[in-house]
Structure formats: C-alpha cells, structure tokens
Amino acid sequence: MTYRVCFVCTGNICRSPMAEHVFRRQVAEAGLGGLVEVDSAGTEGWHEGDPADPRTVSVLTGNGYTSAHTARRFRASWFSALDLVISLDEGHLRALRRLARTPEEAARTRLLRSYDPVATATADLDVPDPYYGDREGFERCLEMVESAGRGLLAAVDAELKELTP
C-alpha cells in the first residue's frame, strides 16, 4: 500500500515545492520512502511547467535538500488517488475544499501547520507566501515547513501502522 501526500500552495513554485522536498527527506529518513509518495501542486496554473522559484531552490539546496521541480496545477480528479492534500494557508484550504467533489475528499484536505504544536498553540496556521519578499522569508518558510513536517510525519506514520496489519 502506498500512502500519497500532495502539498498545495498558489503557484507551486515557492511553498509547496519546499514542503514536498522537505517532507520527502523526512519520510526517507524515517524509513518510509517505499510506503509514502510525496508531490506538490498549485491552486492556480500561472507557473505550470516552470521550475521552482530560484530563492526556493537556493534555500533548499543551501540546507541540503533536493530541489528539482516542475510546477503544475492541482486537479479535482487527483483527490481519488491521494490520502492527504496539505494546504499551505487558509486560502488554499478553502479553494481545495471547494474543488473537492465529495465530503470525504474535502476531509482529506488539511493545513500543514495544523500538525505543528507551536503553530496550533498560537492559532497561526498559515505559512506566509515569501514570493514578494527577500530570502529571509524563504528561510522562515523552510523553518515552518520543517517543524510542521515532523508532526505530519508522525501522523502519517501512525495512520500507516493502523492500515498495515
């Protein structure tokens, strides 16, 4: 059984590819690489076919992550093949839930930072869009993604243990 996770932001060039690469490494380090597939997409198609933003690539590679990426837009038909659709902010969450064709699909859509105890304690669950800022915003995005990714990994691992006899 393969567990599938897709991270979604607006254009699929900053936050969601960063989350994809971070979570993919977290999954591999946990020994779950053969059980969990990780992907990303955007709610909008503005950057379809483009690589990740150069600042995303720089922050990822500077912190030892892979960064190969081609942007694409999330499609409603993908829900049926995904176990979790992880949005990077409330706007994405709303857009994805509107796109969902069933209540079950909508229920599989969650905010990334809802898996981070620090974020849930402050009720600040959005990962701010770093696109219009400087490198510091991308570094802060990475910190948030890494922190929330650890909680998401624990949740996915627990679900896999439940599903595997």
Backbone as ProteinMPNN parsed JSONL, in Angstrom:
{"seq_chain_A": "MTYRVCFVCTGNICRSPMAEHVFRRQVAEAGLGGLVEVDSAGTEGWHEGDPADPRTVSVLTGNGYTSAHTARRFRASWFSALDLVISLDEGHLRALRRLARTPEEAARTRLLRSYDPVATATADLDVPDPYYGDREGFERCLEMVESAGRGLLAAVDAELKELTP", "coords_chain_A": {"N_chain_A": [[0.833, -1.189, 0.0], [0.587, 2.186, -0.868], [0.948, 5.348, 0.523], [-0.259, 8.486, -0.195], [0.682, 11.869, -0.441], [0.012, 15.235, -1.108], [1.243, 18.454, -1.415], [0.0, 21.784, -1.426], [0.142, 25.037, -2.715], [-0.158, 28.4, -3.935], [0.994, 29.01, -6.633], [2.714, 26.894, -6.983], [5.494, 27.176, -6.909], [6.961, 28.107, -4.777], [6.239, 27.715, -1.748], [4.883, 25.109, -1.707], [6.572, 23.354, -3.292], [8.807, 23.479, -1.661], [7.851, 22.344, 0.714], [7.284, 19.805, -0.279], [9.878, 18.74, -0.924], [11.172, 18.862, 1.563], [9.495, 17.238, 3.166], [9.664, 14.833, 1.772], [12.33, 14.097, 2.275], [12.188, 13.842, 5.067], [10.436, 11.688, 5.259], [11.973, 9.689, 3.987], [14.17, 9.558, 5.747], [12.888, 8.517, 7.943], [12.542, 5.968, 7.169], [10.398, 5.351, 5.592], [10.231, 5.652, 2.906], [9.537, 3.828, 0.845], [6.881, 3.525, 1.258], [5.474, 5.916, 1.249], [4.426, 8.401, -0.942], [5.298, 11.576, -2.188], [4.259, 14.744, -3.287], [3.555, 17.819, -5.109], [1.56, 20.761, -5.874], [-0.202, 23.55, -7.401], [-2.853, 25.907, -6.636], [-3.465, 27.556, -8.651], [-2.741, 27.989, -12.162], [-0.66, 29.579, -13.074], [2.13, 29.245, -13.237], [2.619, 26.84, -14.458], [4.675, 24.254, -15.633], [6.998, 25.627, -15.098], [10.174, 25.878, -13.324], [10.937, 25.61, -9.766], [10.871, 28.629, -7.803], [13.834, 30.588, -7.919], [14.804, 31.419, -5.413], [13.619, 29.618, -3.669], [14.86, 27.271, -4.533], [17.517, 27.94, -3.905], [17.43, 28.163, -1.07], [16.571, 25.588, -0.379], [18.662, 23.911, -1.492], [20.832, 25.02, -0.176], [20.382, 24.109, 2.332], [20.718, 21.447, 2.182], [18.787, 19.958, 0.827], [17.064, 18.298, -1.914], [15.999, 19.769, -5.053], [14.798, 19.663, -7.554], [12.155, 20.383, -9.765], [8.946, 20.811, -11.309], [6.425, 22.993, -11.937], [2.885, 22.626, -11.457], [-0.695, 22.537, -11.831], [-3.199, 21.827, -9.417], [-5.61, 19.281, -9.77], [-9.063, 18.405, -9.595], [-9.64, 15.725, -10.044], [-7.507, 14.387, -8.955], [-7.923, 13.955, -6.267], [-9.022, 11.419, -5.677], [-6.876, 9.684, -5.764], [-5.269, 10.413, -3.688], [-4.202, 10.442, -0.27], [-3.837, 12.431, 1.59], [-4.226, 15.913, 1.248], [-2.365, 18.631, 1.489], [-2.559, 21.863, 2.485], [-1.013, 25.112, 2.287], [-1.921, 27.501, 3.291], [-4.864, 29.172, 4.633], [-6.417, 30.165, 2.507], [-5.759, 28.45, 0.377], [-6.723, 26.107, 1.469], [-9.505, 26.592, 1.554], [-9.986, 26.869, -1.228], [-9.285, 24.321, -2.173], [-11.103, 22.713, -0.808], [-13.462, 23.587, -1.955], [-13.067, 22.615, -4.491], [-13.117, 19.909, -4.075], [-14.986, 16.943, -4.652], [-16.546, 15.412, -3.054], [-17.674, 15.061, 0.39], [-15.838, 13.441, 1.729], [-13.48, 13.74, 0.242], [-12.985, 16.457, 0.716], [-12.514, 16.329, 3.457], [-10.033, 15.164, 3.564], [-8.296, 17.173, 3.164], [-6.048, 19.334, 4.577], [-4.495, 21.816, 6.729], [-1.038, 22.486, 6.637], [0.387, 23.503, 8.894], [-1.265, 22.759, 10.934], [-0.322, 20.504, 11.984], [1.735, 21.199, 13.576], [2.672, 21.68, 16.804], [3.543, 24.103, 17.977], [2.531, 26.078, 16.263], [-0.242, 25.524, 16.406], [-0.726, 26.181, 19.011], [-0.608, 28.91, 18.94], [-2.516, 29.536, 17.163], [-1.901, 30.398, 14.64], [-1.893, 29.393, 11.622], [-1.135, 29.628, 8.971], [1.348, 29.383, 6.416], [3.245, 31.941, 5.551], [3.313, 33.558, 2.338], [6.314, 33.73, 0.68], [6.979, 34.939, -1.695], [6.92, 37.702, -2.541], [8.858, 38.842, -1.024], [12.118, 38.884, 0.555], [15.074, 36.776, 0.774], [15.038, 36.024, 3.449], [12.349, 35.562, 4.093], [11.935, 33.179, 2.73], [13.647, 31.514, 4.107], [12.395, 31.532, 6.6], [10.014, 30.322, 5.881], [10.985, 27.758, 5.287], [11.749, 26.93, 7.878], [9.224, 26.783, 9.13], [7.98, 24.823, 7.567], [9.667, 22.599, 7.987], [9.286, 22.178, 10.742], [6.465, 21.7, 10.968], [6.342, 19.544, 9.274], [7.504, 17.452, 10.722], [5.499, 16.848, 12.596], [3.447, 16.128, 10.824], [4.626, 13.893, 9.656], [4.665, 12.13, 11.85], [1.901, 11.754, 12.15], [1.221, 10.57, 9.687], [2.79, 8.259, 9.824], [1.57, 7.001, 12.03], [-0.96, 6.547, 10.934], [-0.303, 4.797, 8.858], [0.557, 2.599, 10.325], [-1.835, 1.852, 11.462], [-3.23, 1.057, 9.212], [-1.779, -1.078, 8.271], [-1.711, -4.455, 8.741]], "CA_chain_A": [[0.0, 0.0, 0.0], [1.315, 3.45, -0.922], [0.242, 6.482, 1.097], [0.073, 9.613, -1.069], [0.514, 13.207, 0.125], [0.285, 16.324, -2.059], [1.275, 19.795, -0.819], [-0.564, 22.741, -2.372], [0.163, 26.482, -2.47], [-0.821, 29.124, -5.011], [1.557, 28.798, -7.96], [3.557, 25.705, -6.976], [6.901, 27.482, -7.16], [7.654, 28.518, -3.543], [5.949, 26.962, -0.525], [4.562, 23.683, -1.849], [7.735, 22.534, -3.635], [9.669, 23.419, -0.493], [7.262, 21.332, 1.597], [7.455, 18.498, -0.936], [11.25, 18.255, -0.783], [11.445, 18.667, 2.99], [8.767, 16.071, 3.657], [10.223, 13.646, 1.118], [13.528, 13.699, 3.028], [11.754, 13.378, 6.383], [9.875, 10.352, 5.026], [13.096, 8.785, 3.707], [14.947, 9.39, 6.977], [12.086, 7.692, 8.848], [12.477, 4.632, 6.613], [9.082, 5.158, 4.988], [10.302, 6.032, 1.499], [8.844, 2.889, -0.018], [5.462, 3.495, 1.609], [4.858, 7.233, 1.138], [4.764, 9.228, -2.11], [5.143, 12.997, -1.876], [4.127, 15.534, -4.505], [3.037, 19.167, -4.85], [0.841, 21.421, -6.969], [-0.707, 24.885, -7.071], [-4.28, 26.121, -6.88], [-3.537, 28.314, -9.901], [-1.853, 27.464, -13.187], [0.178, 30.648, -13.62], [3.531, 28.854, -13.419], [2.704, 25.464, -14.946], [5.841, 23.963, -16.459], [8.173, 26.365, -14.619], [10.87, 25.317, -12.163], [10.701, 26.327, -8.508], [11.469, 29.964, -7.69], [15.269, 30.463, -7.615], [15.044, 31.58, -3.971], [13.248, 28.331, -3.08], [15.952, 26.358, -4.881], [18.689, 28.341, -3.141], [17.234, 27.816, 0.342], [16.557, 24.13, -0.281], [19.992, 23.336, -1.716], [21.691, 25.527, 0.894], [20.097, 23.351, 3.549], [20.948, 20.041, 1.93], [17.638, 19.287, 0.215], [16.953, 18.291, -3.367], [15.158, 20.897, -5.463], [14.255, 19.508, -8.909], [10.722, 20.621, -9.68], [8.2, 21.415, -12.41], [5.143, 23.442, -11.384], [1.65, 22.187, -12.096], [-1.927, 22.941, -11.152], [-3.955, 20.74, -8.8], [-6.85, 18.914, -10.465], [-10.04, 17.728, -8.737], [-9.568, 14.281, -10.275], [-6.409, 13.825, -8.175], [-8.353, 13.616, -4.912], [-9.284, 9.985, -5.507], [-5.603, 8.967, -5.641], [-4.486, 10.992, -2.592], [-4.641, 10.2, 1.103], [-3.858, 13.749, 2.226], [-3.906, 17.096, 0.456], [-1.894, 19.547, 2.529], [-2.52, 23.25, 2.012], [-0.056, 25.94, 2.998], [-2.624, 28.556, 4.02], [-6.333, 29.065, 4.674], [-6.958, 30.401, 1.166], [-5.611, 27.199, -0.368], [-7.631, 25.138, 2.083], [-10.853, 26.89, 1.051], [-10.03, 26.569, -2.668], [-9.252, 22.873, -2.345], [-12.365, 22.132, -0.331], [-14.474, 23.888, -2.993], [-12.749, 21.751, -5.618], [-13.437, 18.526, -3.702], [-16.27, 16.506, -5.201], [-17.31, 14.733, -2.004], [-17.245, 15.442, 1.746], [-14.657, 12.648, 2.081], [-12.321, 14.403, -0.371], [-12.759, 17.701, 1.459], [-11.981, 15.98, 4.772], [-8.622, 14.785, 3.416], [-7.542, 18.408, 2.927], [-5.679, 19.9, 5.877], [-3.43, 22.824, 6.764], [0.246, 21.932, 7.059], [0.786, 23.889, 10.252], [-2.13, 22.142, 11.944], [0.48, 19.403, 12.51], [2.826, 21.789, 14.352], [2.138, 22.107, 18.107], [3.853, 25.523, 18.225], [1.574, 26.872, 15.48], [-1.607, 25.342, 16.905], [-0.825, 26.896, 20.289], [-0.778, 30.339, 18.665], [-3.619, 29.617, 16.186], [-1.39, 30.987, 13.399], [-1.661, 28.176, 10.865], [-0.693, 29.895, 7.601], [2.747, 29.58, 6.059], [3.173, 33.149, 4.713], [3.884, 33.487, 0.999], [7.554, 34.506, 0.646], [7.244, 35.337, -3.075], [7.15, 39.139, -2.72], [9.849, 39.303, -0.064], [13.52, 38.553, 0.321], [15.496, 35.417, 1.153], [14.662, 35.767, 4.839], [11.015, 34.981, 4.069], [12.07, 31.798, 2.285], [14.265, 30.803, 5.232], [11.339, 31.374, 7.611], [9.12, 29.313, 5.306], [11.641, 26.473, 5.489], [11.638, 26.586, 9.305], [7.837, 26.382, 9.396], [7.73, 23.566, 6.856], [10.381, 21.536, 8.692], [8.629, 21.945, 12.031], [5.165, 21.074, 10.736], [6.593, 18.258, 8.617], [7.745, 16.427, 11.745], [4.194, 16.443, 13.109], [2.753, 15.437, 9.743], [5.25, 12.58, 9.536], [4.161, 11.304, 12.956], [0.506, 11.424, 11.845], [1.227, 9.627, 8.564], [3.332, 7.007, 10.348], [0.519, 6.383, 12.847], [-2.006, 6.059, 10.037], [0.234, 3.63, 8.162], [0.558, 1.48, 11.285], [-3.236, 1.457, 11.584], [-3.657, 0.435, 7.972], [-0.981, -2.256, 7.993], [-1.953, -5.479, 9.771]], "C_chain_A": [[0.878, 1.253, 0.0], [0.414, 4.558, -0.397], [0.685, 7.721, 0.318], [-0.308, 10.959, -0.434], [0.863, 14.229, -0.948], [0.189, 17.652, -1.326], [0.808, 20.805, -1.859], [-0.412, 24.171, -1.856], [-0.469, 27.153, -3.68], [-0.281, 28.742, -6.39], [2.456, 27.596, -8.099], [4.997, 26.014, -7.367], [7.659, 27.874, -5.89], [7.39, 27.543, -2.395], [5.722, 25.475, -0.746], [5.748, 22.855, -2.346], [8.719, 22.425, -2.467], [9.157, 22.341, 0.461], [7.445, 19.932, 1.02], [8.849, 17.941, -0.682], [11.627, 17.998, 0.674], [10.772, 17.389, 3.479], [9.294, 14.784, 3.021], [11.469, 13.169, 1.877], [13.154, 13.192, 4.416], [11.208, 11.953, 6.293], [11.003, 9.341, 4.811], [13.903, 8.511, 4.974], [14.212, 8.534, 7.998], [11.955, 6.258, 8.344], [11.147, 4.307, 5.95], [9.054, 5.473, 3.502], [9.578, 5.11, 0.546], [7.342, 2.856, 0.205], [4.729, 4.802, 1.34], [5.358, 7.949, -0.113], [4.425, 10.672, -1.774], [5.17, 13.786, -3.17], [3.688, 16.941, -4.116], [2.363, 19.717, -6.101], [0.4, 22.794, -6.492], [-2.205, 24.976, -7.313], [-4.499, 26.862, -8.194], [-2.511, 27.767, -10.889], [-0.874, 28.465, -13.765], [1.588, 30.192, -13.981], [3.694, 27.435, -13.943], [3.891, 25.301, -15.889], [7.116, 24.663, -16.017], [8.878, 25.609, -13.5], [10.468, 26.079, -10.902], [11.386, 27.694, -8.575], [12.949, 29.802, -7.312], [15.593, 30.619, -6.122], [14.658, 30.31, -3.217], [14.368, 27.331, -3.306], [17.181, 26.67, -4.031], [18.582, 27.933, -1.67], [17.234, 26.299, 0.516], [17.966, 23.554, -0.419], [20.976, 23.795, -0.637], [21.495, 24.796, 2.211], [20.12, 21.84, 3.313], [19.793, 19.257, 1.333], [17.793, 19.233, -1.3], [16.023, 19.432, -3.769], [14.571, 20.768, -6.864], [12.734, 19.59, -8.857], [10.186, 21.19, -10.99], [6.802, 21.732, -11.884], [3.964, 22.891, -12.176], [0.467, 22.593, -11.235], [-2.655, 21.711, -10.622], [-5.261, 20.531, -9.552], [-7.77, 18.149, -9.518], [-9.953, 16.213, -8.877], [-8.464, 13.609, -9.453], [-6.851, 13.36, -6.791], [-8.474, 12.111, -4.707], [-8.004, 9.173, -5.316], [-4.772, 9.432, -4.448], [-5.086, 10.651, -1.237], [-4.735, 11.5, 1.878], [-3.496, 14.817, 1.199], [-3.602, 18.186, 1.477], [-1.752, 20.95, 1.964], [-1.582, 24.071, 2.893], [-0.696, 27.145, 3.675], [-4.137, 28.374, 3.885], [-6.972, 29.271, 3.3], [-6.882, 29.156, 0.296], [-6.581, 26.15, 0.163], [-9.061, 25.341, 1.571], [-10.988, 26.512, -0.431], [-10.079, 25.059, -2.913], [-10.556, 22.228, -1.9], [-13.514, 22.439, -1.288], [-14.296, 22.962, -4.195], [-13.112, 20.29, -5.345], [-14.84, 18.17, -4.174], [-17.147, 15.813, -4.177], [-16.862, 15.257, -0.64], [-15.987, 14.682, 2.188], [-13.388, 13.268, 1.479], [-11.987, 15.684, 0.381], [-12.118, 17.421, 2.816], [-10.513, 15.573, 4.717], [-7.733, 15.992, 3.158], [-7.306, 19.096, 4.265], [-4.616, 20.977, 5.711], [-2.143, 22.198, 7.288], [0.545, 22.254, 8.521], [-0.174, 23.395, 11.325], [-1.422, 20.937, 12.573], [1.638, 19.895, 13.373], [2.28, 22.302, 15.686], [2.415, 23.578, 18.44], [2.835, 26.406, 17.511], [0.168, 26.737, 16.036], [-1.805, 26.039, 18.236], [-1.069, 28.385, 20.078], [-1.941, 30.605, 17.717], [-3.201, 30.316, 14.892], [-0.98, 29.837, 12.488], [-1.248, 28.399, 9.412], [0.827, 29.916, 7.515], [2.724, 30.785, 5.116], [3.882, 32.966, 3.368], [5.145, 34.345, 0.944], [7.825, 35.173, -0.706], [7.614, 36.811, -3.23], [8.203, 39.708, -1.765], [11.26, 38.914, -0.454], [13.823, 37.133, 0.798], [15.071, 35.06, 2.568], [13.269, 35.124, 4.932], [11.04, 33.525, 3.643], [12.704, 30.941, 3.383], [13.221, 30.536, 6.325], [10.328, 30.32, 7.148], [9.702, 27.919, 5.528], [11.522, 26.021, 6.945], [10.234, 26.09, 9.633], [7.524, 25.024, 8.784], [8.426, 22.406, 7.567], [9.682, 21.176, 9.995], [7.298, 21.219, 11.859], [5.329, 19.699, 10.095], [6.833, 17.14, 9.617], [6.428, 15.931, 12.332], [3.384, 15.686, 12.075], [3.312, 14.032, 9.585], [4.752, 11.643, 10.636], [2.729, 10.86, 12.682], [0.42, 10.391, 10.719], [1.734, 8.265, 9.038], [2.277, 6.271, 11.182], [-0.588, 5.812, 11.972], [-1.546, 4.823, 9.276], [0.22, 2.402, 9.076], [-0.866, 0.962, 11.494], [-3.695, 0.658, 10.38], [-2.948, -0.879, 7.667], [-1.197, -3.287, 9.102], [-0.669, -6.044, 10.349]], "O_chain_A": [[1.814, 1.355, 0.794], [-0.735, 4.692, -0.817], [1.883, 7.973, 0.188], [-1.428, 11.162, 0.033], [1.887, 14.107, -1.619], [-0.824, 17.945, -0.691], [1.17, 20.707, -3.032], [-0.781, 24.482, -0.723], [-1.251, 26.518, -4.388], [-1.018, 28.211, -7.221], [2.921, 27.292, -9.197], [5.646, 25.231, -8.061], [8.887, 27.964, -5.92], [8.204, 26.665, -2.108], [6.31, 24.655, -0.04], [5.929, 21.735, -1.868], [9.384, 21.402, -2.304], [9.932, 21.523, 0.955], [7.728, 18.985, 1.754], [8.987, 16.79, -0.268], [12.322, 17.029, 0.978], [11.404, 16.557, 4.129], [9.357, 13.75, 3.686], [11.639, 11.969, 2.096], [13.735, 12.218, 4.895], [11.489, 11.118, 7.152], [10.983, 8.256, 5.394], [14.276, 7.369, 5.244], [14.846, 7.89, 8.833], [11.334, 5.422, 9.001], [10.803, 3.139, 5.767], [7.983, 5.552, 2.9], [9.052, 5.566, -0.469], [6.609, 2.235, -0.565], [3.504, 4.811, 1.215], [6.564, 8.086, -0.318], [3.399, 10.955, -1.156], [5.998, 13.533, -4.046], [3.474, 17.227, -2.938], [2.558, 19.225, -7.212], [0.6, 23.159, -5.333], [-2.761, 24.212, -8.102], [-5.582, 26.804, -8.777], [-1.524, 27.15, -10.486], [-0.311, 28.232, -14.835], [2.178, 30.704, -14.933], [4.79, 26.878, -13.881], [4.089, 26.092, -16.812], [8.201, 24.336, -16.499], [8.263, 24.797, -12.808], [9.745, 27.072, -10.972], [12.355, 27.882, -9.31], [13.279, 28.966, -6.471], [16.546, 30.017, -5.628], [15.303, 29.96, -2.229], [14.777, 26.626, -2.384], [17.814, 25.76, -3.497], [19.54, 27.417, -1.095], [17.835, 25.783, 1.458], [18.413, 22.795, 0.441], [21.855, 23.033, -0.234], [22.346, 24.86, 3.098], [19.616, 21.061, 4.122], [19.813, 18.026, 1.329], [18.543, 20.008, -1.893], [15.334, 19.999, -2.92], [13.899, 21.691, -7.323], [12.097, 18.953, -8.018], [10.867, 21.943, -11.686], [6.084, 20.838, -11.437], [4.034, 22.715, -13.393], [0.616, 22.944, -10.065], [-2.719, 20.68, -11.292], [-5.935, 21.492, -9.924], [-7.302, 17.333, -8.724], [-10.176, 15.494, -7.903], [-8.485, 12.392, -9.273], [-6.229, 12.475, -6.204], [-8.067, 11.592, -3.667], [-8.052, 8.077, -4.757], [-3.684, 8.906, -4.216], [-6.304, 10.581, -1.074], [-5.612, 11.659, 2.727], [-2.582, 14.644, 0.392], [-4.478, 18.606, 2.233], [-0.933, 21.198, 1.079], [-1.382, 23.773, 4.071], [-0.079, 27.754, 4.548], [-4.615, 27.534, 3.123], [-7.962, 28.617, 2.972], [-7.822, 28.841, -0.434], [-7.184, 25.401, -0.606], [-9.739, 24.382, 1.202], [-11.983, 25.91, -0.836], [-10.832, 24.586, -3.764], [-11.051, 21.303, -2.545], [-14.44, 21.639, -1.419], [-15.272, 22.576, -4.837], [-13.382, 19.528, -6.273], [-15.76, 18.986, -4.106], [-18.346, 15.642, -4.392], [-15.782, 15.838, -0.527], [-15.167, 15.217, 2.933], [-12.346, 13.314, 2.134], [-10.817, 15.958, 0.65], [-11.272, 18.189, 3.274], [-9.82, 15.635, 5.733], [-6.53, 15.836, 2.953], [-8.25, 19.401, 4.993], [-3.929, 21.042, 4.692], [-2.164, 21.461, 8.274], [0.915, 21.369, 9.292], [0.079, 23.594, 12.513], [-1.88, 20.411, 13.587], [2.437, 19.09, 13.851], [1.506, 23.259, 15.703], [1.609, 24.224, 19.111], [2.334, 27.371, 18.088], [-0.552, 27.731, 16.133], [-2.919, 26.447, 18.565], [-1.664, 29.048, 20.928], [-2.313, 31.757, 17.49], [-4.055, 30.775, 14.133], [0.15, 29.355, 12.567], [-1.031, 27.426, 8.689], [1.507, 30.402, 8.419], [2.235, 30.67, 3.992], [4.916, 32.304, 3.282], [5.07, 35.558, 1.14], [8.808, 35.9, -0.843], [8.535, 37.135, -3.98], [8.407, 40.92, -1.712], [11.56, 38.652, -1.619], [12.918, 36.389, 1.178], [14.774, 33.899, 2.848], [13.046, 34.242, 5.761], [10.252, 32.72, 4.139], [12.337, 29.779, 3.561], [13.175, 29.449, 6.9], [9.85, 29.52, 7.952], [8.98, 27.002, 5.917], [11.226, 24.856, 7.212], [10.073, 25.091, 10.334], [6.881, 24.181, 9.411], [7.832, 21.34, 7.732], [9.51, 19.998, 10.309], [7.041, 20.227, 12.54], [4.536, 18.793, 10.352], [6.416, 16.004, 9.391], [6.255, 14.73, 12.543], [2.708, 14.711, 12.404], [2.553, 13.08, 9.4], [4.449, 10.481, 10.367], [2.377, 9.712, 12.952], [-0.366, 9.447, 10.797], [1.162, 7.233, 8.687], [2.114, 5.058, 11.051], [-1.096, 4.722, 12.237], [-2.331, 3.896, 9.074], [-0.095, 1.297, 8.634], [-1.071, -0.237, 11.682], [-4.457, -0.3, 10.511], [-3.452, -1.698, 6.899], [-0.9, -3.021, 10.267], [-0.715, -6.911, 11.222]]}, "name": "protein", "num_of_chains": 1, "seq": "MTYRVCFVCTGNICRSPMAEHVFRRQVAEAGLGGLVEVDSAGTEGWHEGDPADPRTVSVLTGNGYTSAHTARRFRASWFSALDLVISLDEGHLRALRRLARTPEEAARTRLLRSYDPVATATADLDVPDPYYGDREGFERCLEMVESAGRGLLAAVDAELKELTP"}
